[in-house]
């Protein structure tokens, strides 16, 4: 388990009560959602970095223009994501 992978034996799952199985399923869904959010944040940050950072960062700091571009890029992506999530929530409530 050095790579962080958890192996769950089906026999262990069968020993769980129905309540414990539901709790495990809810926990795993939450962890999956967290991983998806982290992946999306990484992808968005990478996309903004490629768009905004034009030179090297040898000084350890972004130029004012780069910093402003990164801030605007990330904010617009979060705004877009929020609109999409609200739309999906509205669709889900209609079902």
trRosetta pair geometry for C-beta under 8 A, 3 or more apart (Angstrom, degrees):
i j d omega theta_ij theta_ji phi_ij phi_ji
1 4 7.2 83 174 -79 77 6
1 5 6.1 -136 -135 68 68 65
1 6 6.8 40 -134 -95 121 47
1 7 7.3 -125 -85 4 101 93
8 12 6.0 -117 -172 68 78 127
8 13 6.3 72 150 -51 116 103
9 12 4.5 94 67 -3 89 103
9 13 7.4 -160 95 -5 51 82
10 13 5.5 -52 -152 34 42 114
10 14 6.4 44 151 -23 69 103
11 14 5.6 -51 -151 33 34 114
11 15 6.8 37 150 -23 62 103
12 15 5.8 -55 -158 29 35 113
12 16 7.4 44 146 -32 62 95
13 16 5.8 -44 -164 12 41 116
13 21 6.9 76 -172 -110 85 98
13 24 7.7 -147 -127 93 89 165
16 20 3.9 -129 -171 94 103 122
16 21 4.9 135 108 -58 125 77
16 24 6.7 -27 -161 -11 169 139
17 20 4.6 95 50 8 76 102
17 21 7.0 -135 95 -6 40 86
18 21 5.6 -53 -149 34 32 114
18 22 6.5 33 153 -18 65 103
19 22 5.8 -54 -152 35 32 110
19 23 6.4 30 151 -18 65 107
20 23 5.5 -52 -145 38 34 113
20 24 6.2 37 154 -21 66 105
21 24 5.7 -53 -147 36 30 112
21 25 6.3 32 153 -20 64 105
22 25 5.6 -54 -148 36 31 112
22 26 6.3 31 154 -18 66 105
23 26 5.8 -53 -147 37 31 110
23 27 6.2 33 153 -20 64 107
24 27 5.6 -54 -147 37 31 114
24 28 6.2 28 156 -17 65 107
25 28 5.8 -55 -145 38 29 109
25 29 6.3 31 155 -20 64 106
26 29 5.8 -54 -148 35 30 112
26 30 6.4 32 153 -19 63 106
27 30 5.8 -57 -153 35 30 112
27 31 6.4 26 153 -16 65 107
28 31 5.7 -53 -145 38 33 110
28 32 6.2 37 154 -22 65 105
29 32 5.6 -54 -148 36 31 114
29 33 6.4 32 153 -19 64 105
30 33 5.7 -54 -149 35 31 111
30 34 6.5 33 152 -20 64 104
31 34 5.6 -50 -149 34 34 114
31 35 6.4 35 152 -19 65 104
32 35 5.7 -54 -150 36 32 112
32 36 6.5 33 151 -20 64 105
33 36 5.6 -53 -148 35 33 113
33 37 6.4 34 153 -19 66 103
34 37 5.8 -55 -150 36 31 110
34 38 6.3 30 153 -17 65 107
35 38 5.7 -54 -146 38 31 111
35 39 6.3 33 154 -20 65 106
36 39 5.7 -54 -147 36 30 112
36 40 6.3 30 154 -19 65 106
37 40 5.7 -56 -148 37 30 110
37 41 6.3 31 154 -20 65 105
38 41 5.8 -53 -146 36 31 111
38 42 6.4 33 154 -20 63 106
39 42 5.7 -56 -152 35 31 113
39 43 6.3 28 153 -17 66 107
40 43 5.7 -55 -146 38 32 110
40 44 6.2 31 156 -18 67 107
40 81 7.5 113 157 -120 137 142
41 44 5.8 -55 -145 38 30 110
41 45 6.1 29 157 -18 64 109
42 45 5.9 -58 -146 38 27 110
42 46 6.2 27 156 -19 63 109
43 46 5.7 -55 -147 37 29 112
43 47 6.3 30 155 -20 64 106
44 47 5.7 -54 -148 35 30 111
44 48 6.4 25 156 -13 65 107
44 74 6.6 99 142 -124 113 73
44 77 4.8 151 -152 142 123 156
44 78 7.9 94 171 -57 161 69
44 81 8.0 -48 -83 -45 149 136
45 48 5.9 -57 -146 40 30 107
45 49 6.1 35 153 -25 65 107
45 74 6.9 21 -97 -100 66 112
46 49 5.5 -52 -145 34 30 115
46 50 6.4 28 157 -17 64 104
47 50 6.0 -56 -151 36 29 108
47 51 6.4 24 152 -16 63 111
47 73 7.7 -159 106 167 86 126
47 77 7.6 127 76 -89 126 150
48 51 5.6 -60 -146 41 33 111
48 52 5.6 4 166 -1 71 120
48 69 7.6 165 -176 134 90 82
48 70 5.5 99 148 -135 119 64
48 73 3.7 147 -128 115 109 137
48 74 5.4 -25 -63 -58 170 75
48 77 7.0 -106 -57 -12 117 140
49 52 6.4 -70 -130 48 21 93
49 53 5.3 -11 -173 8 66 121
49 70 7.1 31 -86 -112 54 107
50 53 7.3 -42 -95 44 14 90
51 69 7.0 -149 114 159 92 119
51 73 6.0 151 76 -113 134 151
52 66 5.3 116 152 -152 96 67
52 69 3.6 166 -131 112 112 122
52 70 4.8 -173 94 -62 166 69
52 73 5.9 -124 -45 -11 127 145
53 57 6.9 -38 -156 -49 128 108
53 62 7.0 -91 -104 -122 95 104
53 66 5.5 59 -100 -149 60 125
53 70 7.6 35 -50 -67 87 112
54 66 7.0 -137 14 -89 82 107
55 63 7.5 65 35 -17 122 123
55 66 7.9 -98 33 -64 88 141
57 60 6.5 82 155 -94 93 16
57 61 7.2 -177 -160 56 92 22
57 62 6.7 -32 -116 -81 112 60
62 66 4.0 -130 -175 94 105 117
62 67 4.3 138 98 -60 126 83
62 70 6.8 -55 -153 -1 169 137
63 66 4.6 92 51 8 79 103
63 67 6.9 -148 88 -6 38 87
64 67 5.8 -56 -145 38 29 110
64 68 6.2 28 157 -17 65 109
65 68 5.8 -57 -147 39 28 111
65 69 6.2 29 154 -20 64 109
66 69 5.6 -55 -146 37 30 113
66 70 6.3 31 155 -20 65 105
67 70 5.8 -52 -147 35 30 111
67 71 6.4 30 154 -18 63 107
68 71 5.8 -55 -147 36 30 112
68 72 6.2 25 157 -13 65 109
69 72 5.9 -59 -146 41 28 108
69 73 5.9 29 157 -22 65 111
70 73 5.8 -56 -142 37 26 112
70 74 6.2 20 163 -13 64 109
71 74 6.3 -60 -146 40 23 104
71 75 6.1 21 158 -16 62 113
72 75 5.8 -60 -143 40 27 111
72 76 6.2 25 160 -18 66 108
73 76 6.1 -58 -149 36 25 107
73 77 6.4 22 155 -16 62 109
74 77 5.7 -57 -148 38 31 111
74 78 6.3 30 155 -17 66 106
75 78 5.8 -56 -147 38 30 109
75 79 6.2 35 153 -22 65 105
76 79 5.5 -51 -146 35 33 115
76 80 6.3 35 153 -20 65 104
77 80 5.6 -51 -148 36 32 112
77 81 6.2 34 152 -20 64 107
78 81 5.5 -53 -144 38 33 113
78 82 6.2 38 154 -23 65 104
79 82 5.7 -55 -150 33 29 113
79 83 6.7 30 152 -18 63 103
80 83 5.8 -54 -153 33 33 111
80 84 6.5 31 151 -17 66 106
81 84 5.7 -55 -150 37 33 112
81 85 6.2 32 153 -19 67 107
82 85 5.7 -53 -144 37 31 110
82 86 6.3 32 156 -19 64 105
83 86 5.9 -55 -149 36 29 111
83 87 6.4 30 153 -19 63 107
84 87 5.7 -57 -150 37 31 112
84 88 6.3 28 154 -17 66 106
85 88 5.7 -54 -145 38 32 110
85 89 6.2 35 154 -21 65 105
86 89 5.6 -53 -147 36 31 113
86 90 6.4 33 153 -20 64 104
87 90 5.7 -53 -150 34 31 112
87 91 6.5 32 151 -18 64 104
88 91 5.6 -52 -149 36 34 113
88 92 6.3 36 152 -21 66 105
89 92 5.6 -53 -147 36 32 112
89 93 6.4 31 154 -19 65 105
90 93 5.8 -55 -148 36 31 110
90 94 6.6 34 152 -24 63 105
91 94 5.7 -56 -154 30 33 114
91 95 7.2 39 150 -30 62 99
92 95 5.9 -47 -161 16 37 115
